[in-house]
Amino acid sequence: MAPPAGSCVICLDEMGPVSAKSYAGRALVHTKTRPAERAKQEIDYGRCAKGYIFGAFCPATGEAFTHPYPRRGSAHWVDFLNHVESWIPSTTKRVYAILDNLSSHRTTDVLLFVLAHPRWEMVFQPKYAAYLNLIEPWWKILRSLALAGRRFDTWDEITEAIHRSTVYWNAHRHPFVWGKRRRHRPRRSPGIALLPRAA
């Protein structure tokens, strides 16, 4: 069901904590030297810089907006909502924000934000139903674009990688439809032992 004309659905969430460390990637393991050798990853010792990535995702267009914060809390959440308010076109009459039931999403400051911005309506997803928020599969895409197979020494390096990956995504975006198969995976034929098709 599509939202009413002149309105948009925005999925909001936080990703994190994201730490400055090595992230596993898709590196090939060369088996010529030792056939039974296991894949290895460098161990990170010590306390690393960490933070949270707040995100807004519009499933109808596929457009995304991210902003880094050092920690999660109502002050940072309201600041992020103000950034999202300026990101959404002013021609949009109604904004339906899909979000989870985190305590920082239900504070007095958030209520004051909603009162100050009457076009916003918060729609809280049921508990244990994170799959209903379409930003969750988009976080997986962002992690693969920004973090997979890379090593980060500082929080600034992570925020730069997240920013570049968000810009790249917005340049190549596509709409998301809940429950629809991904475009790049062809539908498998049913059955276990089907004969190959003749050319």
C-alpha positions as a LaTeX table, in Angstrom:
\begin{tabular}{lrrr}
\hline
Residue & $x$ (\AA) & $y$ (\AA) & $z$ (\AA) \\
\hline
Met1 & 0.00 & 0.00 & 0.00 \\
Ala2 & 1.46 & 3.33 & $-1.06$ \\
Pro3 & 1.48 & 6.36 & 1.25 \\
Pro4 & $-0.94$ & 9.22 & 0.48 \\
Ala5 & 0.01 & 11.69 & $-2.23$ \\
Gly6 & 2.44 & 14.37 & $-1.08$ \\
Ser7 & 3.84 & 12.21 & 1.73 \\
Cys8 & 6.84 & 9.94 & 2.17 \\
Val9 & 7.91 & 7.02 & 4.35 \\
Ile10 & 11.32 & 7.33 & 6.01 \\
Cys11 & 12.94 & 4.41 & 7.86 \\
Leu12 & 15.16 & 5.53 & 10.76 \\
Asp13 & 17.64 & 3.57 & 12.87 \\
Glu14 & 21.14 & 3.48 & 14.35 \\
Met15 & 23.99 & 1.19 & 13.33 \\
Gly16 & 26.55 & 0.42 & 15.96 \\
Pro17 & 28.56 & 0.60 & 17.93 \\
Val18 & 31.04 & 0.69 & 15.06 \\
Ser19 & 34.66 & 0.36 & 16.17 \\
Ala20 & 37.92 & 1.31 & 14.51 \\
Lys21 & 39.29 & $-2.17$ & 13.77 \\
Ser22 & 39.79 & $-4.70$ & 10.99 \\
Tyr23 & 36.64 & $-5.96$ & 9.27 \\
Ala24 & 36.48 & $-9.32$ & 7.57 \\
Gly25 & 36.17 & $-9.20$ & 3.81 \\
Arg26 & 36.01 & $-11.47$ & 0.82 \\
Ala27 & 39.74 & $-12.17$ & 0.46 \\
Leu28 & 40.58 & $-15.48$ & $-1.20$ \\
Val29 & 42.50 & $-18.12$ & 0.74 \\
His30 & 45.31 & $-19.58$ & $-1.39$ \\
Thr31 & 45.26 & $-23.36$ & $-0.92$ \\
Lys32 & 48.42 & $-24.19$ & $-2.90$ \\
Thr33 & 50.72 & $-23.88$ & 0.12 \\
Arg34 & 48.64 & $-25.70$ & 2.72 \\
Pro35 & 45.36 & $-27.35$ & 1.77 \\
Ala36 & 43.99 & $-27.33$ & 5.33 \\
Glu37 & 44.96 & $-23.78$ & 6.23 \\
Arg38 & 42.21 & $-21.68$ & 7.77 \\
Ala39 & 41.40 & $-18.11$ & 6.82 \\
Lys40 & 43.10 & $-15.65$ & 9.16 \\
Gln41 & 42.30 & $-12.16$ & 10.30 \\
Glu42 & 44.57 & $-9.77$ & 12.13 \\
Ile43 & 43.74 & $-9.51$ & 15.84 \\
Asp44 & 43.00 & $-6.03$ & 17.17 \\
Tyr45 & 44.14 & $-5.40$ & 20.73 \\
Gly46 & 43.32 & $-2.45$ & 22.93 \\
Arg47 & 40.49 & 0.00 & 23.10 \\
Cys48 & 39.51 & 1.43 & 19.77 \\
Ala49 & 37.54 & 4.51 & 18.93 \\
Lys50 & 33.87 & 3.76 & 18.40 \\
Gly51 & 30.63 & 5.49 & 17.64 \\
Tyr52 & 27.22 & 5.15 & 16.02 \\
Ile53 & 25.96 & 5.82 & 12.52 \\
Phe54 & 22.42 & 7.19 & 12.45 \\
Gly55 & 20.58 & 6.62 & 9.20 \\
Ala56 & 17.46 & 7.63 & 7.29 \\
Phe57 & 16.30 & 5.60 & 4.31 \\
Cys58 & 13.48 & 6.31 & 1.86 \\
Pro59 & 12.34 & 2.94 & 0.44 \\
Ala60 & 10.31 & 4.49 & $-2.40$ \\
Thr61 & 13.36 & 6.13 & $-3.99$ \\
Gly62 & 16.21 & 4.22 & $-2.32$ \\
Glu63 & 17.80 & 7.48 & $-1.19$ \\
Ala64 & 19.74 & 7.37 & 2.09 \\
Phe65 & 21.17 & 9.83 & 4.60 \\
Thr66 & 23.73 & 9.01 & 7.31 \\
His67 & 25.30 & 11.00 & 10.12 \\
Pro68 & 27.93 & 9.87 & 12.69 \\
Tyr69 & 27.60 & 10.40 & 16.44 \\
Pro70 & 29.96 & 9.47 & 19.30 \\
Arg71 & 27.18 & 7.80 & 21.31 \\
Arg72 & 23.49 & 6.99 & 21.29 \\
Gly73 & 21.07 & 9.18 & 23.26 \\
Ser74 & 18.06 & 11.44 & 22.98 \\
Ala75 & 20.11 & 14.63 & 22.38 \\
His76 & 21.91 & 13.02 & 19.45 \\
Trp77 & 18.66 & 11.52 & 18.16 \\
Val78 & 16.87 & 14.89 & 18.13 \\
Asp79 & 19.87 & 16.48 & 16.41 \\
Phe80 & 19.70 & 13.72 & 13.80 \\
Leu81 & 15.95 & 14.30 & 13.33 \\
Asn82 & 16.69 & 17.97 & 12.64 \\
His83 & 19.23 & 16.91 & 9.97 \\
Val84 & 16.66 & 14.57 & 8.42 \\
Glu85 & 14.05 & 17.35 & 8.49 \\
Ser86 & 16.35 & 19.54 & 6.39 \\
Trp87 & 17.20 & 16.56 & 4.10 \\
Ile88 & 13.53 & 15.83 & 3.24 \\
Pro89 & 12.16 & 18.15 & 0.53 \\
Ser90 & 10.02 & 21.01 & 1.85 \\
Thr91 & 7.32 & 20.09 & $-0.68$ \\
Thr92 & 6.59 & 16.89 & 1.25 \\
Lys93 & 3.43 & 17.49 & 3.26 \\
Arg94 & 3.57 & 14.44 & 5.54 \\
Val95 & 6.50 & 12.33 & 6.80 \\
Tyr96 & 5.85 & 8.85 & 8.19 \\
Ala97 & 8.92 & 7.83 & 10.19 \\
Ile98 & 9.31 & 4.08 & 10.82 \\
Leu99 & 11.48 & 3.36 & 13.86 \\
Asp100 & 12.02 & 0.88 & 16.67 \\
Asn101 & 11.07 & 1.19 & 20.35 \\
Leu102 & 14.45 & 2.30 & 21.69 \\
Ser103 & 14.02 & 4.45 & 24.80 \\
Ser104 & 15.88 & 7.40 & 23.23 \\
His105 & 13.24 & 7.47 & 20.46 \\
Arg106 & 10.43 & 8.10 & 22.96 \\
Thr107 & 11.80 & 10.89 & 25.15 \\
Thr108 & 10.26 & 14.28 & 25.88 \\
Asp109 & 12.75 & 15.94 & 23.51 \\
Val110 & 11.51 & 13.74 & 20.64 \\
Leu111 & 7.91 & 14.61 & 21.51 \\
Leu112 & 8.82 & 18.31 & 21.44 \\
Phe113 & 10.45 & 17.79 & 18.02 \\
Val114 & 7.25 & 16.18 & 16.69 \\
Leu115 & 5.16 & 19.05 & 18.11 \\
Ala116 & 7.48 & 21.61 & 16.49 \\
His117 & 7.31 & 19.78 & 13.13 \\
Pro118 & 3.63 & 18.88 & 12.56 \\
Arg119 & 4.25 & 17.10 & 9.25 \\
Trp120 & 6.03 & 14.28 & 11.13 \\
Glu121 & 4.26 & 11.15 & 12.35 \\
Met122 & 6.24 & 8.52 & 14.26 \\
Val123 & 5.28 & 4.90 & 13.51 \\
Phe124 & 6.86 & 2.50 & 16.01 \\
Gln125 & 7.37 & $-1.04$ & 14.76 \\
Pro126 & 6.27 & $-3.93$ & 17.01 \\
Lys127 & 8.87 & $-5.41$ & 19.33 \\
Tyr128 & 10.92 & $-8.26$ & 17.83 \\
Ala129 & 9.95 & $-7.16$ & 14.30 \\
Ala130 & 13.09 & $-5.41$ & 13.08 \\
Tyr131 & 12.58 & $-6.96$ & 9.64 \\
Leu132 & 9.66 & $-4.58$ & 9.09 \\
Asn133 & 12.05 & $-1.62$ & 8.98 \\
Leu134 & 13.62 & $-1.53$ & 5.50 \\
Ile135 & 16.72 & 0.26 & 6.74 \\
Glu136 & 17.88 & $-3.04$ & 8.27 \\
Pro137 & 18.74 & $-4.68$ & 4.90 \\
Trp138 & 20.24 & $-1.39$ & 3.77 \\
Trp139 & 22.63 & $-1.44$ & 6.77 \\
Lys140 & 23.97 & $-4.74$ & 5.40 \\
Ile141 & 24.64 & $-3.09$ & 2.04 \\
Leu142 & 26.32 & $-0.11$ & 3.72 \\
Arg143 & 28.55 & $-2.41$ & 5.79 \\
Ser144 & 29.65 & $-4.25$ & 2.65 \\
Leu145 & 30.36 & $-0.97$ & 0.81 \\
Ala146 & 32.12 & 0.87 & 3.63 \\
Leu147 & 33.59 & $-1.62$ & 6.10 \\
Ala148 & 34.09 & $-5.09$ & 4.56 \\
Gly149 & 37.71 & $-6.07$ & 4.03 \\
Arg150 & 39.15 & $-2.84$ & 5.44 \\
Arg151 & 41.12 & $-1.77$ & 8.49 \\
Phe152 & 40.39 & 1.46 & 10.35 \\
Asp153 & 42.65 & 3.09 & 12.91 \\
Thr154 & 40.47 & 6.08 & 13.84 \\
Trp155 & 36.82 & 7.00 & 14.05 \\
Asp156 & 37.39 & 9.72 & 11.43 \\
Glu157 & 38.44 & 7.07 & 8.90 \\
Ile158 & 35.18 & 5.18 & 9.54 \\
Thr159 & 33.02 & 8.28 & 9.17 \\
Glu160 & 34.78 & 9.16 & 5.90 \\
Ala161 & 34.24 & 5.62 & 4.55 \\
Ile162 & 30.56 & 5.71 & 5.58 \\
His163 & 30.12 & 9.13 & 3.94 \\
Arg164 & 31.75 & 8.02 & 0.67 \\
Ser165 & 29.70 & 4.81 & 0.61 \\
Thr166 & 26.45 & 6.72 & 1.22 \\
Val167 & 27.28 & 9.10 & $-1.65$ \\
Tyr168 & 28.08 & 6.11 & $-3.88$ \\
Trp169 & 24.80 & 4.41 & $-2.90$ \\
Asn170 & 22.75 & 7.53 & $-3.62$ \\
Ala171 & 24.35 & 7.78 & $-7.08$ \\
His172 & 23.36 & 4.15 & $-7.84$ \\
Arg173 & 20.23 & 3.79 & $-5.71$ \\
His174 & 17.11 & 1.80 & $-6.49$ \\
Pro175 & 13.75 & 1.48 & $-4.73$ \\
Phe176 & 13.32 & $-1.17$ & $-2.04$ \\
Val177 & 10.19 & $-3.30$ & $-1.88$ \\
Trp178 & 9.62 & $-5.34$ & 1.27 \\
Gly179 & 9.56 & $-9.06$ & 0.54 \\
Lys180 & 10.78 & $-8.75$ & $-3.05$ \\
Arg181 & 13.78 & $-10.76$ & $-4.20$ \\
Arg182 & 16.96 & $-8.91$ & $-5.06$ \\
Arg183 & 17.40 & $-8.03$ & $-8.72$ \\
His184 & 20.79 & $-9.66$ & $-9.18$ \\
Arg185 & 19.71 & $-13.12$ & $-7.99$ \\
Pro186 & 17.74 & $-15.11$ & $-10.56$ \\
Arg187 & 14.85 & $-17.15$ & $-9.24$ \\
Arg188 & 15.85 & $-20.79$ & $-8.78$ \\
Ser189 & 13.89 & $-23.51$ & $-10.50$ \\
Pro190 & 11.88 & $-25.74$ & $-8.16$ \\
Gly191 & 12.91 & $-29.36$ & $-7.65$ \\
Ile192 & 16.00 & $-31.23$ & $-6.66$ \\
Ala193 & 17.07 & $-33.07$ & $-9.80$ \\
Leu194 & 15.88 & $-31.17$ & $-12.84$ \\
Leu195 & 17.35 & $-31.97$ & $-16.23$ \\
Pro196 & 19.36 & $-29.17$ & $-17.82$ \\
Arg197 & 17.57 & $-27.20$ & $-20.50$ \\
Ala198 & 18.57 & $-27.90$ & $-24.07$ \\
Ala199 & 19.92 & $-24.90$ & $-25.95$ \\
\hline
\end{tabular}
